[in-house]
Amino acid sequence: MNSIALFSIKGGTGKTTLSGSLGWILAEQGHRVLMIDMDAQGHLTHLFKGKPGKGQTKLYYALIHEQPLLETIVPTSHANLFLIPATEDHFYLNSALLSKPWREWKLKDALQAMYPFPYDMVIIDLGANLTLSTYVALFAARILITPVLPDLLSYLSLKSLYAFLDKTCKNYKYSFDRIWILMNRVNSHRPLDRENKKALQEFYGKFLMPVMVREDLKFTEAAREQVPVTAYAPQSTAARDIRKVASFLETVIFQSKSPNAT
Protein backbone atom coordinates (compact mmCIF):
# COMPACT_ATOMS: atom_id res chain seq x y z
CA MET A 1 0.00 0.00 0.00
CA ASN A 2 1.44 3.35 -1.09
CA SER A 3 0.61 5.75 1.73
CA ILE A 4 1.88 9.27 2.38
CA ALA A 5 1.38 11.40 5.50
CA LEU A 6 1.90 15.16 5.44
CA PHE A 7 2.82 16.29 8.92
CA SER A 8 4.61 19.11 10.70
CA ILE A 9 4.54 20.15 14.36
CA LYS A 10 4.49 23.76 13.18
CA GLY A 11 1.17 25.05 11.93
CA GLY A 12 0.70 27.14 8.82
CA THR A 13 3.20 25.32 6.60
CA GLY A 14 0.64 24.45 3.92
CA LYS A 15 0.05 20.78 4.69
CA THR A 16 -3.59 20.77 3.63
CA THR A 17 -3.05 22.84 0.49
CA LEU A 18 -0.26 20.51 -0.58
CA SER A 19 -2.26 17.38 0.30
CA GLY A 20 -5.25 18.42 -1.77
CA SER A 21 -3.18 19.64 -4.72
CA LEU A 22 -1.02 16.49 -4.79
CA GLY A 23 -4.10 14.30 -4.60
CA TRP A 24 -5.69 16.14 -7.52
CA ILE A 25 -2.58 15.97 -9.71
CA LEU A 26 -2.02 12.27 -9.04
CA ALA A 27 -5.67 11.62 -9.87
CA GLU A 28 -5.24 13.55 -13.13
CA GLN A 29 -2.27 11.31 -13.91
CA GLY A 30 -4.62 8.33 -13.82
CA HIS A 31 -3.98 7.08 -10.28
CA ARG A 32 -6.85 6.21 -7.98
CA VAL A 33 -6.18 8.31 -4.89
CA LEU A 34 -7.74 8.15 -1.44
CA MET A 35 -7.29 11.19 0.81
CA ILE A 36 -7.89 10.94 4.56
CA ASP A 37 -8.56 14.05 6.62
CA MET A 38 -7.19 13.29 10.09
CA ASP A 39 -7.26 16.92 11.23
CA ALA A 40 -10.23 17.68 13.46
CA GLN A 41 -10.41 21.17 11.94
CA GLY A 42 -11.34 19.52 8.64
CA HIS A 43 -9.64 21.93 6.23
CA LEU A 44 -9.09 19.24 3.60
CA THR A 45 -12.73 18.23 3.89
CA HIS A 46 -13.73 21.87 3.45
CA LEU A 47 -11.47 22.22 0.40
CA PHE A 48 -13.23 19.34 -1.37
CA LYS A 49 -16.68 20.09 0.04
CA GLY A 50 -16.72 16.54 1.39
CA LYS A 51 -19.65 15.49 3.49
CA PRO A 52 -20.83 12.01 4.49
CA GLY A 53 -24.21 10.99 3.14
CA LYS A 54 -27.16 10.62 5.46
CA GLY A 55 -26.60 7.56 7.64
CA GLN A 56 -23.13 6.97 6.16
CA THR A 57 -20.42 5.51 8.42
CA LYS A 58 -17.83 7.99 9.67
CA LEU A 59 -14.12 7.47 10.30
CA TYR A 60 -14.69 7.56 14.07
CA TYR A 61 -16.90 4.46 13.90
CA ALA A 62 -14.51 2.66 11.56
CA LEU A 63 -11.64 3.12 14.03
CA ILE A 64 -13.51 2.76 17.31
CA HIS A 65 -16.26 0.28 16.43
CA GLU A 66 -14.43 -1.47 13.56
CA GLN A 67 -17.02 -0.69 10.93
CA PRO A 68 -15.68 -1.06 7.35
CA LEU A 69 -13.46 1.83 6.34
CA LEU A 70 -14.74 1.50 2.77
CA GLU A 71 -18.14 2.73 3.98
CA THR A 72 -16.67 6.08 5.14
CA ILE A 73 -15.41 7.15 1.70
CA VAL A 74 -17.07 9.93 -0.30
CA PRO A 75 -16.42 10.93 -3.95
CA THR A 76 -14.98 14.27 -5.05
CA SER A 77 -15.40 16.22 -8.27
CA HIS A 78 -12.60 14.14 -9.83
CA ALA A 79 -13.50 10.58 -10.81
CA ASN A 80 -10.17 9.18 -9.54
CA LEU A 81 -10.08 11.10 -6.28
CA PHE A 82 -11.83 9.99 -3.08
CA LEU A 83 -12.01 11.35 0.45
CA ILE A 84 -12.55 10.13 4.00
CA PRO A 85 -13.82 13.40 5.48
CA ALA A 86 -13.30 14.85 8.92
CA THR A 87 -16.47 15.15 10.98
CA GLU A 88 -17.36 16.49 14.41
CA ASP A 89 -16.55 13.03 15.83
CA HIS A 90 -12.86 13.68 15.18
CA PHE A 91 -12.80 15.84 18.33
CA TYR A 92 -13.61 12.78 20.45
CA LEU A 93 -11.33 10.34 18.65
CA ASN A 94 -8.32 10.66 20.96
CA SER A 95 -10.24 9.93 24.16
CA ALA A 96 -12.13 7.04 22.55
CA LEU A 97 -8.91 5.44 21.31
CA LEU A 98 -7.37 5.34 24.79
CA SER A 99 -9.30 2.24 25.84
CA LYS A 100 -8.64 0.32 22.62
CA PRO A 101 -5.95 -2.36 22.35
CA TRP A 102 -3.40 -1.84 19.57
CA ARG A 103 -4.92 1.60 19.16
CA GLU A 104 -1.94 3.12 17.33
CA TRP A 105 -2.43 0.70 14.42
CA LYS A 106 -6.18 1.14 13.94
CA LEU A 107 -6.03 3.11 10.70
CA LYS A 108 -3.34 0.91 9.19
CA ASP A 109 -5.36 -2.22 10.04
CA ALA A 110 -8.55 -0.67 8.63
CA LEU A 111 -6.80 0.18 5.36
CA GLN A 112 -5.27 -3.27 5.05
CA ALA A 113 -8.68 -4.84 5.65
CA MET A 114 -9.76 -3.42 2.26
CA TYR A 115 -8.71 -6.32 0.07
CA PRO A 116 -8.00 -6.20 -2.78
CA PHE A 117 -6.93 -2.63 -2.11
CA PRO A 118 -8.75 -0.37 -4.61
CA TYR A 119 -6.40 2.64 -4.57
CA ASP A 120 -2.96 3.36 -5.98
CA MET A 121 -2.17 6.00 -3.39
CA VAL A 122 -3.32 7.12 0.06
CA ILE A 123 -2.64 10.68 1.21
CA ILE A 124 -3.17 11.46 4.90
CA ASP A 125 -3.49 15.07 6.06
CA LEU A 126 -2.67 15.64 9.76
CA GLY A 127 -3.02 18.57 12.10
CA ALA A 128 0.01 20.10 13.82
CA ASN A 129 -0.65 18.31 17.11
CA LEU A 130 1.08 15.43 18.89
CA THR A 131 -1.98 13.44 19.89
CA LEU A 132 -2.95 9.78 19.82
CA SER A 133 -4.61 10.21 16.45
CA THR A 134 -1.29 11.58 15.17
CA TYR A 135 0.31 8.22 15.96
CA VAL A 136 -2.62 6.43 14.34
CA ALA A 137 -2.16 8.42 11.12
CA LEU A 138 1.64 8.22 11.05
CA PHE A 139 1.71 4.45 11.52
CA ALA A 140 -0.59 4.06 8.51
CA ALA A 141 1.95 5.83 6.28
CA ARG A 142 5.01 4.49 4.50
CA ILE A 143 6.27 7.91 3.39
CA LEU A 144 6.38 11.05 5.55
CA ILE A 145 6.48 14.50 3.96
CA THR A 146 7.17 17.49 6.20
CA PRO A 147 6.40 20.84 4.56
CA VAL A 148 8.56 23.69 5.84
CA LEU A 149 8.51 27.39 5.13
CA PRO A 150 11.81 29.14 4.41
CA ASP A 151 11.88 30.81 7.81
CA LEU A 152 13.72 30.32 11.10
CA LEU A 153 10.79 28.93 13.07
CA SER A 154 10.10 26.21 10.50
CA TYR A 155 13.79 25.36 10.46
CA LEU A 156 13.96 25.15 14.27
CA SER A 157 10.80 23.00 14.44
CA LEU A 158 12.57 20.27 12.48
CA LYS A 159 14.90 19.52 15.40
CA SER A 160 11.90 18.83 17.67
CA LEU A 161 10.11 16.86 14.97
CA TYR A 162 13.05 14.59 14.23
CA ALA A 163 13.68 14.00 17.93
CA PHE A 164 10.03 12.97 18.27
CA LEU A 165 10.19 10.71 15.23
CA ASP A 166 13.41 9.05 16.40
CA LYS A 167 12.01 8.26 19.83
CA THR A 168 8.61 7.21 18.51
CA CYS A 169 9.97 4.89 15.82
CA LYS A 170 12.33 3.24 18.30
CA ASN A 171 9.61 2.75 20.91
CA TYR A 172 7.18 1.24 18.41
CA LYS A 173 9.80 -0.51 16.27
CA TYR A 174 8.45 1.30 13.23
CA SER A 175 10.26 2.94 10.35
CA PHE A 176 9.11 4.90 7.32
CA ASP A 177 10.31 3.85 3.90
CA ARG A 178 11.25 7.46 3.24
CA ILE A 179 11.13 10.83 5.00
CA TRP A 180 11.17 14.01 2.94
CA ILE A 181 11.31 17.70 3.76
CA LEU A 182 9.43 19.81 1.20
CA MET A 183 10.19 23.52 1.05
CA ASN A 184 6.98 25.48 0.52
CA ARG A 185 6.20 29.12 -0.35
CA VAL A 186 9.76 29.86 -1.39
CA ASN A 187 10.71 33.23 -2.87
CA SER A 188 14.29 33.03 -4.07
CA HIS A 189 14.45 36.82 -4.42
CA ARG A 190 14.35 37.16 -0.62
CA PRO A 191 17.79 36.86 1.00
CA LEU A 192 16.37 35.12 4.08
CA ASP A 193 14.72 32.47 1.93
CA ARG A 194 18.04 31.74 0.28
CA GLU A 195 19.80 31.59 3.64
CA ASN A 196 17.25 29.17 5.10
CA LYS A 197 17.37 27.00 2.00
CA LYS A 198 21.15 26.82 2.36
CA ALA A 199 20.81 25.88 6.04
CA LEU A 200 18.34 23.11 5.19
CA GLN A 201 20.68 21.75 2.54
CA GLU A 202 23.57 21.79 5.00
CA PHE A 203 21.91 20.15 8.00
CA TYR A 204 19.02 18.16 6.50
CA GLY A 205 20.30 17.56 2.98
CA LYS A 206 19.59 13.82 2.94
CA PHE A 207 15.92 14.51 3.74
CA LEU A 208 15.42 17.55 1.52
CA MET A 209 13.23 16.90 -1.51
CA PRO A 210 15.01 17.95 -4.72
CA VAL A 211 11.97 19.96 -5.80
CA MET A 212 10.24 22.82 -4.01
CA VAL A 213 7.04 24.87 -4.19
CA ARG A 214 7.39 28.58 -4.82
CA GLU A 215 5.28 31.35 -3.33
CA ASP A 216 2.16 32.04 -5.38
CA LEU A 217 -0.99 34.04 -4.55
CA LYS A 218 -2.99 31.53 -6.59
CA PHE A 219 -2.86 29.24 -3.53
CA THR A 220 -4.90 31.78 -1.55
CA GLU A 221 -7.34 32.38 -4.38
CA ALA A 222 -7.88 28.65 -4.90
CA ALA A 223 -8.49 28.07 -1.19
CA ARG A 224 -11.08 30.84 -1.20
CA GLU A 225 -12.90 29.13 -4.05
CA GLN A 226 -12.57 25.69 -2.39
CA VAL A 227 -10.67 24.26 -5.34
CA PRO A 228 -7.16 22.75 -5.44
CA VAL A 229 -4.75 25.20 -7.03
CA THR A 230 -3.87 22.61 -9.66
CA ALA A 231 -7.49 22.73 -10.84
CA TYR A 232 -8.09 26.44 -10.20
CA ALA A 233 -5.02 27.73 -12.02
CA PRO A 234 -3.40 24.78 -13.84
CA GLN A 235 -0.79 26.96 -15.59
CA SER A 236 0.26 28.89 -12.48
CA THR A 237 3.67 28.69 -10.83
CA ALA A 238 2.06 26.87 -7.91
CA ALA A 239 0.47 24.24 -10.13
CA ARG A 240 3.67 23.67 -12.10
CA ASP A 241 5.63 23.17 -8.90
CA ILE A 242 3.05 20.76 -7.47
CA ARG A 243 3.28 18.74 -10.69
CA LYS A 244 7.04 18.47 -10.17
CA VAL A 245 6.48 17.19 -6.63
CA ALA A 246 3.92 14.66 -7.87
CA SER A 247 6.25 13.53 -10.65
CA PHE A 248 9.07 13.07 -8.14
CA LEU A 249 6.83 10.97 -5.89
CA GLU A 250 5.65 8.87 -8.83
CA THR A 251 9.27 8.14 -9.72
CA VAL A 252 10.22 7.27 -6.15
CA ILE A 253 7.18 5.13 -5.41
CA PHE A 254 6.24 3.44 -8.65
CA GLN A 255 9.51 3.13 -10.57
CA SER A 256 11.36 1.86 -7.50
CA LYS A 257 8.84 -1.00 -7.34
CA SER A 258 9.13 -1.86 -11.02
CA PRO A 259 10.75 -5.25 -11.64
CA ASN A 260 13.04 -3.55 -14.16
CA ALA A 261 14.13 -0.83 -11.76
CA THR A 262 17.80 -0.74 -10.86
Buried (B, 14 or more C-beta within 10 A) or exposed (E): BBBBBBBBBBEEBBBBBBBBBBBBBBBBBEBBBBBBBBBBBBBBBBBBEBEBEEEBBBBBBBBBEEBEBBEBBBEBEBEBBBBBBBBEBBEEBBEBBEEBEEBBBBBBBBBEEBEEBEBBBBBBBBBBBEBBBBBBBBBBBBBBBBBBBBBEEBBEBBEEBBEBBEEBBEEEEBEBEBBBBBBBBBEEEEEEBBEBBEEBEEEBEEBBBEBBBBBBEBBEBBBEEEBBBBBBBBEBBBBBBBBBBBBBBBEBBBEEEEEEEE
